[in-house]
Amino acid sequence: MNIKHDYSYLEMGNRDLLIEKGYADLDINSLNFDRFYTEEQREENCKISHTMTTEQWSKYCDEISKEIYTKLLPIAELINSKFKLYQYNENVLYKGDWDLFFYSNQGWNNKDYFEHMQLSFNDKRTVEENKKLLDELLEIFNNLDVKGVQCRIQYEAREHKEDIKKIANNICKRLLNTFINYQGNTGKIKVVDQYENEMVYGFFKKRSKSKYYKVSDEYLVLNY
């Protein structure tokens, strides 16, 4: 099995910087299982496609899909035998303490079998618990002799939301009604509402009297 570590989610909203500055922790979002082709296999498939009619190619693709299903199903069964797999094991309840959330494209692909499956981690678990679970899963995967399958590990940032919010509010108080550059625009941060004694802030572009943008707590803590 080919293992790929995917950190692309961290690039959205500078979440990698949040981790670097201690405002978030590296967490695991999901494991995504699909077919895996080497570059040579991709080229070979391209050549094959040019020798077939549309109907023949469609039949060939269906055969490949069924083949990947015969490889993914035993993996799902193995994981289910060792962990609490919600939406795969009917005895595992969502309100319970499940380990992984199972999803597949069965039905969505207009087939009665799946060719893609995803195992999402439980965000009610701690980062440390999810990391321990990933290590246990990788130990299993490393001992599997399965060719043509890729497990893409999708990482994400678990933000320290309360800390970020508190720091961002202090920044807003400090910058209140002062001209600043916010995401490439000149303007001021002002109070726009109040909720249970907590101020709500908005960014008003220069010369704007009523239209404002909701301030990003993450942007503030990283830039001010």
C-alpha positions in Angstrom: 0.0 0.0 0.0 1.2 3.5 -0.9 1.1 6.0 2.0 0.8 9.7 1.2 0.9 12.5 3.8 -1.2 15.4 2.7 -0.7 18.8 4.4 -2.7 20.8 1.9 -5.4 21.8 4.4 -2.7 23.6 6.4 -2.1 26.1 3.6 -5.7 27.4 3.8 -5.9 30.5 6.0 -2.3 30.3 7.0 -3.1 27.4 9.4 0.5 26.3 9.1 1.5 29.6 10.7 -1.0 29.1 13.4 0.7 25.8 14.3 4.1 27.4 14.0 3.2 30.2 16.4 1.5 27.9 18.9 -2.1 28.9 18.1 -3.1 25.4 16.8 -2.0 21.8 16.9 -1.4 19.4 14.0 -4.3 17.0 13.9 -5.5 14.2 11.5 -8.6 14.9 9.5 -9.1 11.6 7.6 -7.6 8.6 5.8 -8.6 8.5 2.1 -8.3 5.2 0.2 -8.2 5.1 -3.6 -6.6 3.2 -6.4 -2.9 4.0 -7.0 -1.1 4.0 -10.3 2.5 4.5 -11.0 3.4 6.9 -13.7 4.2 3.9 -16.0 0.8 2.4 -15.3 -0.9 5.7 -16.1 0.9 5.9 -19.4 -0.1 2.3 -20.1 -3.7 3.0 -19.4 -3.6 6.0 -21.7 -2.3 3.8 -24.5 -5.0 1.1 -23.8 -7.8 3.7 -23.9 -6.8 4.7 -27.5 -7.2 1.1 -28.6 -10.8 0.7 -27.3 -14.2 1.9 -28.3 -16.2 3.9 -25.7 -18.2 0.9 -24.7 -15.0 -1.3 -24.3 -13.3 1.4 -22.3 -16.3 1.7 -20.0 -16.4 -2.0 -19.4 -12.7 -2.0 -18.7 -13.1 0.8 -16.2 -15.9 -1.2 -14.4 -13.6 -4.1 -14.1 -10.9 -2.0 -12.6 -13.4 -0.5 -10.2 -14.5 -4.0 -9.0 -10.9 -4.9 -8.6 -10.2 -2.0 -6.3 -13.3 -2.9 -4.3 -11.9 -6.4 -3.7 -8.8 -4.7 -2.2 -10.6 -2.1 -0.2 -13.2 -4.3 1.4 -10.7 -6.5 3.3 -9.0 -3.4 4.6 -12.3 -2.0 5.9 -13.1 -5.4 7.5 -9.7 -5.5 9.1 -10.0 -2.0 10.6 -13.6 -2.8 11.7 -12.3 -5.8 13.6 -9.9 -3.8 15.6 -11.6 -0.4 16.0 -15.0 1.1 16.5 -16.0 2.0 13.0 -19.2 4.2 12.9 -21.4 3.8 9.8 -19.8 0.5 9.0 -20.6 -1.4 12.1 -24.3 -1.0 12.9 -23.6 -1.7 16.6 -21.4 1.4 16.9 -23.5 4.5 17.7 -22.7 8.1 16.7 -23.3 9.3 20.3 -20.9 6.6 21.5 -17.2 6.7 21.7 -16.4 5.7 18.1 -12.8 5.7 16.7 -13.4 6.4 13.0 -16.3 7.5 10.8 -16.7 5.4 7.7 -17.8 6.8 4.4 -17.7 5.3 0.9 -18.9 6.4 -2.6 -21.1 3.3 -2.9 -24.3 4.4 -4.5 -22.9 7.9 -5.4 -20.9 6.1 -8.1 -24.1 4.4 -9.4 -22.7 1.1 -8.3 -23.5 -1.4 -5.6 -19.9 -1.4 -4.4 -17.4 1.3 -3.5 -14.1 2.2 -5.1 -13.2 5.0 -2.6 -13.5 5.0 1.2 -12.7 7.6 3.8 -12.1 7.2 7.5 -12.6 10.4 9.4 -11.1 10.9 12.9 -13.3 11.8 15.9 -12.8 15.5 16.7 -14.1 14.8 20.2 -10.9 13.0 20.8 -7.7 14.8 21.8 -4.9 15.5 19.4 -2.8 13.0 21.3 -5.5 10.3 21.1 -5.9 10.8 17.3 -2.1 10.7 16.9 -1.9 7.4 18.8 -4.7 5.9 16.7 -2.9 7.0 13.5 0.3 5.3 14.7 -1.6 2.1 15.4 -3.3 2.2 12.0 0.0 2.8 10.2 1.6 -0.1 11.9 -1.2 -2.3 10.5 -0.9 -0.8 7.0 2.9 -1.2 6.9 2.3 -5.0 7.3 -0.2 -5.2 4.5 0.9 -6.4 1.1 -1.7 -4.6 -1.0 -0.7 -3.3 -4.4 -2.6 -0.7 -6.4 -4.0 1.1 -3.3 -3.1 4.4 -1.8 -3.9 5.7 1.7 -3.8 9.5 1.7 -3.5 10.9 5.2 -5.2 14.3 5.3 -3.8 16.5 8.1 -5.5 19.6 9.5 -5.0 22.3 12.2 -6.9 22.1 15.4 -7.1 25.8 16.5 -7.0 27.0 20.1 -10.2 28.9 19.4 -10.7 30.4 22.8 -7.2 31.7 23.1 -7.2 33.1 19.5 -10.6 34.8 20.2 -9.3 36.4 23.5 -6.1 37.6 21.8 -8.0 38.9 18.8 -10.4 40.9 21.0 -7.5 42.5 22.8 -6.0 43.5 19.4 -9.3 45.0 18.3 -9.5 47.1 21.5 -5.9 48.3 20.9 -6.5 49.2 17.3 -10.1 50.5 17.8 -10.8 53.5 15.5 -7.2 53.7 14.3 -6.4 53.5 10.6 -4.7 50.2 9.8 -4.0 48.1 6.7 -6.2 45.0 6.9 -5.9 42.4 4.2 -4.7 45.0 1.7 -7.3 47.6 2.6 -7.0 50.8 4.6 -9.6 51.4 7.2 -10.7 51.1 10.8 -11.9 48.4 13.2 -15.1 49.5 15.0 -17.6 48.0 17.4 -20.6 46.8 15.4 -22.6 44.9 18.1 -22.5 43.6 21.6 -23.4 40.1 22.8 -23.6 39.2 26.5 -21.1 41.9 27.4 -18.8 40.9 24.6 -18.0 43.3 21.8 -18.4 42.3 18.2 -16.0 44.0 15.8 -16.0 44.8 12.1 -13.5 46.3 9.7 -14.7 49.4 7.8 -12.8 50.4 4.7 -11.8 54.1 4.4 -14.8 56.3 3.8 -17.2 53.5 4.4 -20.0 54.5 6.9 -22.1 51.4 7.2 -20.6 48.5 5.1 -18.1 46.5 7.0 -16.3 43.1 7.0 -16.3 40.6 9.8 -12.7 40.6 11.2 -10.8 37.4 11.1 -9.4 36.4 14.5 -6.7 34.3 12.9 -5.6 37.1 10.6 -5.3 39.5 13.6 -3.2 37.2 15.8 -0.9 36.4 12.9 -0.4 40.1 11.8 -0.9 42.3 14.8 
